Amino acid sequence: MRIGELAVRTSASVRALRYYEEQNLLTSQRSPSGQRLYPESAVDRVLLIQQLYAAGLSSRTILELLPCVYTGVSTPESLALLTAERNRIDKQIGELASTRDRLDTIITAARSSTS
């Protein structure tokens, strides 16, 4: 599929897809006219990359983790990296939950004062 179709199917911008290629997170073949062509599997790969970016992982970290994601084989280093990232995300979740609870308290107080 061409880059425009991949962009539509993943809701990623063409610019983001080019960036993923620059970071070696995504690969394409070139048509005789020079257009990027992606396999069907690129859709799932881009969706995974987007999830990992949304979780706060860097392109370097994603690049290190993708091989073990696709092969199912991890090294002690990749397992340590996965664990560290999961712990970081858990901490963020806790902090967000605490912030939400504080906002709920403020909202409750604000509603009480307007009654």
C-alpha positions as CSV (number, residue, x, y, z in Angstrom):
1,M,0.0,0.0,0.0
2,R,1.2,3.5,-0.6
3,I,2.0,6.0,2.2
4,G,-1.3,7.9,1.9
5,E,-3.4,4.7,2.4
6,L,-1.3,3.7,5.4
7,A,-1.8,7.2,6.8
8,V,-5.6,6.9,6.4
9,R,-5.7,3.4,7.9
10,T,-3.7,4.3,11.0
11,S,-4.8,7.9,11.4
12,A,-1.1,8.8,11.3
13,S,0.1,11.7,9.3
14,V,2.3,11.1,6.2
15,R,4.9,13.2,8.0
16,A,4.8,10.9,11.1
17,L,5.2,7.8,8.8
18,R,8.3,9.4,7.2
19,Y,9.6,10.1,10.7
20,Y,9.1,6.5,11.7
21,E,11.2,5.5,8.7
22,E,13.9,8.0,9.6
23,Q,14.0,6.5,13.1
24,N,14.2,2.9,11.6
25,L,10.9,2.0,13.2
26,L,9.2,1.3,9.9
27,T,10.5,0.2,6.5
28,S,9.1,0.5,3.0
29,Q,10.0,-0.7,-0.5
30,R,10.2,1.8,-3.3
31,S,8.2,1.5,-6.5
32,P,10.0,2.1,-9.8
33,S,8.7,5.7,-9.7
34,G,10.1,6.1,-6.2
35,Q,6.9,5.9,-4.2
36,R,7.0,4.2,-0.8
37,L,5.2,0.9,-0.6
38,Y,4.3,-0.8,2.6
39,P,3.2,-4.4,3.4
40,E,-0.2,-5.0,5.1
41,S,1.7,-5.7,8.3
42,A,2.7,-2.1,8.5
43,V,-0.8,-1.1,9.7
44,D,-0.3,-3.1,13.0
45,R,3.3,-1.9,13.3
46,V,2.3,1.8,13.0
47,L,-0.6,1.3,15.5
48,L,1.8,-0.3,18.0
49,I,4.4,2.5,17.5
50,Q,1.7,5.1,18.1
51,Q,0.6,3.3,21.3
52,L,4.2,3.2,22.6
53,Y,4.7,6.9,21.7
54,A,1.5,7.8,23.5
55,A,2.7,5.9,26.6
56,G,5.8,8.2,26.6
57,L,8.4,5.9,25.1
58,S,11.1,7.4,23.1
59,S,11.9,6.4,19.5
60,R,15.2,4.9,20.7
61,T,13.4,2.8,23.3
62,I,10.7,1.7,20.8
63,L,13.5,0.7,18.4
64,E,15.1,-1.5,21.1
65,L,11.8,-3.1,22.0
66,L,10.3,-3.8,18.6
67,P,12.4,-6.9,17.9
68,C,11.3,-8.7,21.0
69,V,7.7,-7.7,20.4
70,Y,7.7,-9.3,16.9
71,T,9.9,-12.4,17.7
72,G,8.6,-13.1,21.2
73,V,12.2,-13.5,22.2
74,S,13.7,-11.1,24.8
75,T,17.1,-10.6,26.2
76,P,17.8,-9.7,29.9
77,E,18.3,-6.1,28.7
78,S,15.1,-5.9,26.8
79,L,13.2,-7.5,29.7
80,A,14.7,-4.9,32.1
81,L,13.8,-2.1,29.7
82,L,10.2,-3.4,29.3
83,T,9.9,-3.7,33.1
84,A,11.3,-0.2,33.7
85,E,8.9,1.3,31.1
86,R,5.9,-0.5,32.7
87,N,6.9,0.8,36.1
88,R,7.2,4.3,34.8
89,I,3.7,4.0,33.2
90,D,2.3,2.6,36.5
91,K,3.7,5.6,38.3
92,Q,2.1,8.0,35.8
93,I,-1.2,6.2,36.2
94,G,-1.0,6.6,40.0
95,E,-0.1,10.3,39.6
96,L,-3.0,10.9,37.2
97,A,-5.4,9.1,39.5
98,S,-4.3,11.3,42.4
99,T,-4.8,14.4,40.2
100,R,-8.2,13.2,39.2
101,D,-9.2,12.7,42.8
102,R,-8.0,16.2,43.8
103,L,-10.1,17.6,40.9
104,D,-13.1,15.6,42.1
105,T,-12.7,17.2,45.5
106,I,-12.5,20.7,44.0
107,I,-15.5,20.0,41.8
108,T,-17.6,18.7,44.8
109,A,-16.6,21.8,46.8
110,A,-17.4,24.1,44.0
111,R,-20.9,22.5,43.5
112,S,-21.6,22.8,47.2
113,S,-20.7,26.5,47.3
114,T,-23.1,27.3,44.3
115,S,-26.1,25.5,45.9
